[in-house]
Amino acid sequence: MVVAGGRSSRFGSDKVALLLDGLLDGLPAAWPVVCVGPARATRRAVTWTREEPPFAGPLAGVGAGMAVLPPSAELVLVLAADMPHAGRAVSALTQAMSATAGRGRVPADVACLVDSDGYRQPLLACYGCRWLRRRLEVLGALANRPARLLLEQARLAEVRDGWDAGRDVDEPGDLPVTG
């Protein structure tokens, strides 16, 4: 799930339109992708949905994305659209979830990226779908509430960011250099 519903107010234009295809290209081709936000043209086929009300924040976006996932889904990756290198961490996050299952271990609810400052990134994480659905239900109203609430009370598997995957783009100077 790609959370792509922001206004890009600090950026000055629609940064998601500039970054989304690059982010999608970094994800495994066989994976279905749900994007939450205003629909944009993409090279890859995605399912679009929208948070209610529009621009209600990433937590509301996660709720909207979960509403369109099939009930049989076991894991969901949640990625912020303004993290162009998020795909670099996807394999490690999914492996961290798998590594905690079985052999008498208590499985993690969430595998989240942790940056060099120790910040746990709820918008670059792999969630167990059953756990995430319950968490969203407990949280109730999602609009305009912080995404960090997703990680509260979760059994976490932390994945250190060794790929610069969690670096986001807030201003034009943050854009990745290409070429």
N, C-alpha and C positions, 0 to 999 in steps of 0.2 A: 504494500500500500504506500503510495506516495502522497504526502500531505502537501498540497499545492494551492492553498486558498488565500494566501496573504495579499496585501495591497501593494507591497514593494515600496512603501512610502519613503524609506531612507535611500532607496536605490534611484528613484526618480522615473522609472519605467518598469514594465513587466519583466522582472528578472527571470521568472519561471519560464517564460517563453524562450529566453536565451539559454537556459540551463537544462531544461527538461530532457531534450533528446540525448544529451551527453550522459545524464544520469541513467536514463533508460537503457542506453547502449552498454552500460556497465553491469547490467543485471543479466542473469542467465536467460537466454532466448526462450526456453521452454516454459518459463514461469509466467503465469497470468498476472497482470498488473491492474490494480485499481488505483486511479488517481482521483483525489478529492480536491475540488476547486472548480473555477470556471474552465470549461472545456477549451482546449487549445489543440492545434494541429500537431501531431507527432508522427515520426517515422514508424513507430511501433504501434501495433494495435493495443489499446488499453480500454478499460471500462471507466467511464467518468461518472462521478456522483458529486453531490454538493452538500456541504454542511448547512444546517438550518439554525439560525438565520445565516445568510452569507456573511463571510468575514468574522465568524464567531470564534475563531482561533483554532489552533491545532488540536486541542483536546476534542472539540466538537467535530473536527475533521476526522479524527480517529473513530469516533462514534459513527459517523456517516459511512466511513469505509467498511467498518465491521458489519453494518446493516446489509451490505450487498454481498458479503462473503458467504459462500455456502456453509450450512451448518456442519458439514463434514470436515471443513478445514481444521487442521490440527495446529499449524503454525502460521504466523503472519509476521512479515518484516514490515516495520514502520520506518519510513525514510522521509526526511524533510527534503522538499524539492530544491531548496537552496544550498544543498550539500553536494556539489558536483562530483565529488570523489567517494560518495557513500558506498558505491558498488564494491570498492576495494575491501570493505569489511564484511560483506554479506556472508561469504563462506565461513569466516571465523565465528560470526554470530550464530549461524545455523549449527555449526559444529559444537559450539559451546552448549547449545540447548541439547543436542544429542548426547554429548558427553556426560550430562548430569542425569540422564535417564538410565535405568537399569542397574544391575549389580548391587542392589540394596541401597542405592543412594536416593536421597530425596531429590526429585527433579526440580530444576529451576522453573520459575514462572516466566522469567524474562532473562534474556542475555542482552546486556546493554553495553554500548561503547563507553569507555571512560577516557577522557582526554588527559593531557599531560598535567593539567591542574587538578585532576581528580574529579572533574565534573561528570556525572552520569548523564548520558544523553538519551532521554526517552524517545527522541525522534530519530534515533539510529539504533534500533533495537529489534530483537526477535522475541515475539510474545507467543506463549501458548494461548490458542484461541479460546479455549474454555475458560481459562483464568481471566483473560482480558475481557471477555463478555461479562463475567461476574463483577469484575472491577468497575467497568463502566456502569453497570446497574447500581452498584453501591454508591458511586459518585453522584448519580442522579443527573441534575442539570449540568451540562457540559460547556455551555456557551460562556466564553470569556473567562475560563478558568485555566490555570497553568498546566501544561503537559506533564510537569514533574509529578503531578498527583498519580500518574500511571504507575510510577515506581514505588510508591508508598505501600508498605505491607507486602511487597513481593519478595519471593526467594530469588535473589539475583545471582547470575553468573556474569561477572565483569570481564570485559574484553578490552585490554589496553589498546589504544589507537596508535598503531605503528605504521599507519598508511596515510596519515593526514586526512582520513576519511571524514572526520567530524568537522572539518573547517567549513564554515558557511560563508555565503556571499551576502553582505549587507549593503555594500557600496560598490560603485563601478571599479574602484581600485582593487577590490577583492576577487575580481574575475580571474579564473585560471588563465595562465599564459599558454597559448597554443602555438604550434609551429616548430 
